[in-house]
Amino acid sequence: MNKLVKNAAEAIEGIQDGMTLMLGGFGLCGIPENCIAALAEQGISGLTCISNNAGVDDFGLGLLLQKRQIRKMISSYVGENAEFERQMLSGELEVDLVPQGSLAARCYMAGAGVPAFFTPAGYGTEVAEGKEVRYFNGKPHILETALEADFAIVKAWKGDRFGNLVYKGSARNFNPAMAMAGKITIAEVEEIVEPGELDPNFIHTPGVFVQRIFEGTNYEKRIEQRTVRQKTQS
């Protein structure tokens, strides 16, 4: 089945106000830049966004925060985004902070069709408030539910028109887990190749999880915080 669409604007058709979106990436690494820009341009609002963090003030999901398009963030940390911090502390933005491993697991569980699971992560903290606790091997675990989304939007290195995806290096991060969990999964890739060109042994996300795919353009691939070591005299 050919799942190829022309561009980001066509890929996000059907996303409406108030929907829940999953967006791959870690910091600014491996984020779906084209789709985020298209969402910002169209002004879709009231969104619940599930993502490791919200980018920075002027890039990534920070673009949607600037325009007040996000109602709720489900994420692991605030990061370098001052606007995210301001909206959270002022009560303008609902925020559910989730341990990073639990966030990934909750996405994977949704993709695997498992509605809930027990984990020791977060026990004894605010994360556990209101959640069922059980003991396994004498250790307390809290019940976490799977995370599902109306749309999952991911970024890959290469893909074919059947939706098979390959990620590159650390840009893989949350993308494979989220690709499994969306009711509709959109993949933007740096390069579209013909079916059969991707080695089946190295495909990270099988096309069965992807409904729409397109070749993105003008990727900036910003670094969230670039740190370099001073050159030392020999």
N, C-alpha and C positions, 0 to 999 in steps of 0.2 A: 504494500500500500504506500502510495506516494504521500508523504506528510509535509512536503515542502511548501512554505508560504513565502511571499515576496520580501517582507520586511517586518520590523517590530510593530508597526501600526496595525498590520493585518494579523500578526500573531496574537496581539492582546485583545482582539475583537471578542466581545462577550463579557469582558471584565466590567463589572458594574459597581456603583457606590455601595459600600457596606460589606463587600466580599472579603474573604480571608485568603491571603496570598502567602505562599512560601517563596523565599528568594535565596538562592545559593550564594555562597561567598563567605570569606573570613576576613574581617576588616574590609579592605578594598580588593583583596585577592580573589579572583574567580567570580566576580559579581556580574550579573546580566546588565551591563551598562546600557545597551540599546533599548531594552524593554523598560528599564527604570526611566530613561529619558522620555520614552513614549508615554508612559503613565503620567509623568509630570506635565507633559504638553497637553494631554487630554483632560487633565484636571479631575480625574476620578478621585472621589473622596470617601471618608468614613471607613477607610480600610483597616483591617487587622493584618499586620505584617509579621510573619514568623521568619526571623533571620538572626544569625549569630549576633549581629549588632546593626547599627544603622548608618554605617559609613562615616563620613565627616560632614562638616557643615554645608559644603558646597558641592558634594559629590556622593554618588551612591544614593542610598535611601535618604540621606540628608537633604536631597532635592525635594523629596515629598514632604519631609518634616517642615521645611521652609514654607511650603505652600499650605500647610495644615491639612494635608490629604490623608494622614494616618491618624486613626482614632486610638489604636492600641498596638503596642509592640510586645511581642513574645520573643525574648532574646536572652543572651548570656551576659552581656556587659554593655556599658554605655560607650566605652572607648574614647576616641578623640573628638566626639561630636558634642560641642558645647550647647547647641540648640536642643539636642536630645536631652541633655542633663537639665537645661532650663525648663523645658516643657514637663519633664517628669517631676521635678521638685515643685513646680507651680501648680501641679494637678491638672494641667491642660491635656496631658497625654496619659492614658492608662498603660501601665507597664507591668508585665509579668516576667521577672527575672528567673531564669531556669539554669541550673548547672549545665555546663557545656556538654558533658557526656550524656546527661539526661535528655537534653534537647535533641542530640543526634539520635539517641535510642528511641525517643518518642516519634521521630520521623520514620525511622526504620520499621518500627512496630506497625505504624499505619500502613506502610507499603506491604508488610507481611500479613496484614489482616488480623493482627493481634490487638484487641481493644485496650488492654492495660497490662501493666507489669509491676513487679515490686523491685525497688532499688534502695540500697543504703544511703545513696547520695542525697543530702539535704536533711536527713533526720536530725532533729534537735535545733533546727533553724527555722526562720520564717517560711522557708520553702515547704515545710511539712505541715503548716497550719491547715486544719480542716481535712487532712488526708488520712485514710486508713493506715494503721500501722500493724505489721505482723512480724513475728520473730522467726528467722530461719537460721539454724545452727547457732542459736543463742544471740543472734545479732538483729537489731531492729531494722526493718525496711519499710519504706512508705510506698503507697500505691500511686503510680503515675499513669495517666491516660495517654493513649496515642494521639498524635497531632495530625489532623487532616486539613486540607485546604481546598478551596474551590479551584484555584490554579496554583501550580508550582512552576516557577520560572528559574531556569538554570542556565549556566554558561559552560560550554565545553570547548575543547581545542578543535576536534574534528568530529564530523558526523556525516551520515549518508541520508538520502531522502526517505529511508525506512525508519529513521529516528535512532539508529544505533550511535552511541556516543563514546568518545575517548577524551578523557581529561588529561591535562599536562601538569605534572609535578604537584606542588602544594595547592594549585588552583582547583584540585579535585575537591578538597575539604567537605563541606556539607552538601555539595551538589548531587552525588549519587543517592544519598538518603532522601533528599527532597524530591528528586525526580520520581521516586517510587510512590510518594505520598499524595500527590495532587490528583484531584478528579480529572483535571486536564493539565497536562504537563507541556510547557513550552520550552524549547531548547534553542538558544542562540549560540552559534558556533563561529570560530574563526575561519573555518574552511569546510565547504561541502565537497565530499568525494563521492564517487560512484559506488553503488552497492557491490561488495566483494573486495573493495580496496582495503578495508579495515580488517586486520588480522582478527578472526573471531576469538582467539585466545587472549586478546588484549582489549576487548570491548568492555568498558566499565559499566555502562548502562545499556541494556538491550532495548531495542526499538519498541518492544511491547509496552513499555512504560511512557512512551513519548507520543503525543498526538500532533504537535506542530513543531517544525524546525525551520530555521532560516539562517543565512550567512550574514553575520553582523558586519558593521563597518566602523572605521575611525575609533578603534579602541585606544583609550588613553593608558589603561593599566597603571593607574597611579599607585604610589607607595604611600601607605598611611603615615608612617613616620620613618624617614630614611636616616639611618645611623651609620656612619663610616668611621673606621679607625684612623687615627692620625698616623701619618707616615713617620717612622722612626729612623733616626740616623744610624747607619751601620758602622 
